[in-house]
Amino acid sequence: MLRKLWKDEAGTVGLEYILVATIASLALVVGLATVGHALNNELTELANAILKIDQTYSYAGYSTCIGSANGSFTTDAPGTSTSGNLAGTGGAATVVFCTGVGP
């Protein structure tokens, strides 16, 4: 009976297709798991890079013989934002006339 079963080739092609499909699906599962882990690591690195962006700035202002403008600043920290005027006058421009200036 075992010899008859061993020599029987009916259904062999279907069994081979099932074996190939099983190996391919296992490779697909392992490959997708690896891609998922790599994608998760990349998105974590991107999120950390975005969190480290610092938008702090400072503008010192200017002063000439005719007028001056106060500078301003802002400080960026996670969850907070601080803004202000460097001269402390609410950001208004001041006009100062120079005396004794001439050609």
Secondary structure as UniProt FT lines:
FT   HELIX           2..7
FT   TURN            10..11
FT   HELIX           12..51
FT   STRAND          57..63
FT   STRAND          67..77
FT   TURN            78..79
FT   STRAND          80..85
FT   TURN            90..91
FT   STRAND          94..95
//
